[in-house]
Amino acid sequence: MQTLRRRNTHEDIAALGSRNRPVLLVTFDVPYAEEAVAFAVDSAVENGQPLLLVNVAEVLPTAYSLLGYGYVEREDLQEALFKPVQLACSLAVQVERLRVCSPHPVDALLEVVAEREPGVLVFGPDRGHLSSRRYRRAERAVRERASCLVWAPAP
């Protein structure tokens, strides 16, 4: 029986490490922090990776949420969340937007991280729109449990 032997080449090794590992920019139903947007878009441009924008919203289990009416979209927030899309598209970065609604927002975010396997998670909620206690708890949980590199703006 004949067998085929194949040598590993440098191209084969390079192809293994170059699979898409998107840059994930996340917020918790508030606008993105400007420094987080800048870091995420720069990372996506420099590494040639797509940018995944995730808005995680806490939706409590009620009769309306079970029927699909749990999230109410605010026009001003949607405009703020669209600004990074415009910036990234102007720099020829592939962009995908996700809204994740869950009674457990951090757990839901970590499921997205496990599914998408990002190269870096940019923790980007604007501190001015989120209580400091909620911000710290979410950031700590993401740093401890995420399976990727996590970046957050300095306080």
ZITAHU-V83514 format. One record per residue. N is the residue number from 1. RES is the residue in one small letter. PHI is phi in degrees with one decimal (NA if undefined). PSI is psi in whole degrees, -180 to 180 (* if undefined). D_LAST is the distance of its C-alpha to the last C-alpha in Angstrom with 1 decimal. Layout:
N&RES&PHI&PSI&D_LAST ; N&RES&PHI&PSI&D_LAST
This chain:
1&m&NA&131&65.4 ; 2&q&-88.0&144&63.3 ; 3&t&-122.6&153&59.6 ; 4&l&-102.7&124&57.2 ; 5&r&-105.5&136&55.1 ; 6&r&-126.1&134&52.1 ; 7&r&-89.4&144&50.2 ; 8&n&-78.2&131&46.4 ; 9&t&-107.8&168&45.5 ; 10&h&-62.4&-32&42.4 ; 11&e&-65.5&-39&42.1 ; 12&d&-63.4&-43&42.2 ; 13&i&-67.6&-41&39.4 ; 14&a&-64.7&-36&37.2 ; 15&a&-66.7&-31&37.9 ; 16&l&-65.6&-38&36.6 ; 17&g&-86.2&-7&33.1 ; 18&s&-101.2&14&32.9 ; 19&r&-65.3&160&32.9 ; 20&n&-66.5&117&30.5 ; 21&r&-124.6&90&27.1 ; 22&p&-63.2&160&25.1 ; 23&v&-89.3&125&21.5 ; 24&l&-107.3&117&20.2 ; 25&l&-105.0&123&17.6 ; 26&v&-122.7&146&17.0 ; 27&t&-140.6&165&16.0 ; 28&f&-114.3&69&17.3 ; 29&d&59.2&33&19.7 ; 30&v&-135.7&165&17.2 ; 31&p&-61.9&160&16.7 ; 32&y&-78.0&148&14.6 ; 33&a&-72.5&140&11.5 ; 34&e&-60.5&-43&13.1 ; 35&e&-66.8&-31&11.2 ; 36&a&-69.6&-41&12.0 ; 37&v&-61.9&-46&15.5 ; 38&a&-60.6&-45&16.0 ; 39&f&-65.1&-45&15.1 ; 40&a&-64.8&-46&17.3 ; 41&v&-66.6&-43&20.2 ; 42&d&-60.1&-42&20.2 ; 43&s&-63.4&-42&20.4 ; 44&a&-65.3&-42&23.2 ; 45&v&-65.8&-49&25.1 ; 46&e&-65.6&-34&25.0 ; 47&n&-96.9&-5&26.1 ; 48&g&65.1&34&28.5 ; 49&q&-111.1&157&27.2 ; 50&p&-71.7&160&27.0 ; 51&l&-109.7&126&23.9 ; 52&l&-112.0&114&23.7 ; 53&l&-98.1&122&21.8 ; 54&v&-121.1&125&21.6 ; 55&n&-109.3&113&21.1 ; 56&v&-101.3&121&21.4 ; 57&a&-115.8&137&22.9 ; 58&e&-83.5&120&23.9 ; 59&v&-125.0&117&27.6 ; 60&l&-76.3&146&29.6 ; 61&p&-73.0&106&33.1 ; 62&t&-128.1&176&35.5 ; 63&a&-61.8&-38&38.9 ; 64&y&-68.5&-40&37.5 ; 65&s&-68.3&-31&34.8 ; 66&l&-68.7&-25&37.5 ; 67&l&-89.2&-2&39.4 ; 68&g&97.3&10&36.6 ; 69&y&-110.2&28&35.5 ; 70&g&-79.9&-24&32.3 ; 71&y&-108.8&128&29.8 ; 72&v&-107.9&119&30.0 ; 73&e&-79.1&127&28.7 ; 74&r&-97.9&130&27.1 ; 75&e&-61.8&-43&28.1 ; 76&d&-64.8&-38&25.1 ; 77&l&-67.5&-41&22.7 ; 78&q&-63.3&-37&25.1 ; 79&e&-65.1&-42&25.1 ; 80&a&-66.4&-37&21.3 ; 81&l&-74.0&-16&21.4 ; 82&f&-86.5&-17&24.2 ; 83&k&-58.7&-44&22.5 ; 84&p&-63.4&-29&21.2 ; 85&v&-64.1&-46&24.7 ; 86&q&-62.8&-43&26.2 ; 87&l&-62.9&-48&24.1 ; 88&a&-64.2&-42&24.8 ; 89&c&-65.2&-34&28.5 ; 90&s&-67.0&-20&28.8 ; 91&l&-104.8&16&27.9 ; 92&a&62.5&38&30.4 ; 93&v&-98.7&134&28.0 ; 94&q&-71.0&130&29.4 ; 95&v&-124.3&140&27.3 ; 96&e&-132.4&137&27.7 ; 97&r&-112.4&138&26.2 ; 98&l&-130.2&142&26.3 ; 99&r&-116.5&126&25.9 ; 100&v&-116.0&121&25.9 ; 101&c&-112.3&127&27.0 ; 102&s&-159.1&152&27.2 ; 103&p&-71.6&-15&27.2 ; 104&h&-125.7&83&24.9 ; 105&p&-62.6&-40&22.2 ; 106&v&-66.9&-43&20.3 ; 107&d&-61.9&-40&23.8 ; 108&a&-65.4&-40&24.9 ; 109&l&-61.4&-43&22.0 ; 110&l&-66.0&-29&22.9 ; 111&e&-66.5&-41&26.5 ; 112&v&-62.9&-42&25.6 ; 113&v&-61.3&-43&23.8 ; 114&a&-65.3&-37&27.0 ; 115&e&-73.9&-43&29.3 ; 116&r&-90.5&-18&27.7 ; 117&e&47.3&64&26.6 ; 118&p&-71.1&158&23.8 ; 119&g&-74.9&-37&23.0 ; 120&v&-146.8&141&19.3 ; 121&l&-107.1&121&17.3 ; 122&v&-98.9&112&14.4 ; 123&f&-82.1&105&12.3 ; 124&g&-123.6&24&11.9 ; 125&p&-67.8&143&12.1 ; 126&d&-71.3&122&11.0 ; 127&r&-62.7&-25&8.9 ; 128&g&-71.4&-16&11.5 ; 129&h&-110.2&2&14.2 ; 130&l&-131.3&140&13.4 ; 131&s&-62.7&147&13.4 ; 132&s&-63.8&-35&10.5 ; 133&r&-65.2&-46&13.1 ; 134&r&-65.1&-40&14.3 ; 135&y&-60.4&-51&11.0 ; 136&r&-61.3&-44&10.5 ; 137&r&-63.8&-44&14.2 ; 138&a&-67.0&-44&14.5 ; 139&e&-62.3&-45&11.9 ; 140&r&-62.0&-44&13.6 ; 141&a&-63.6&-41&16.9 ; 142&v&-66.5&-45&16.4 ; 143&r&-60.6&-40&15.4 ; 144&e&-75.5&-33&18.3 ; 145&r&-111.7&-12&20.9 ; 146&a&-73.4&145&20.4 ; 147&s&-95.0&23&23.1 ; 148&c&-142.5&177&21.3 ; 149&l&-66.5&136&18.4 ; 150&v&-119.7&130&15.1 ; 151&w&-119.7&137&12.2 ; 152&a&-137.7&146&8.8 ; 153&p&-62.5&149&6.4 ; 154&a&-68.8&145&3.8 ; 155&p&-67.4&*&0.0
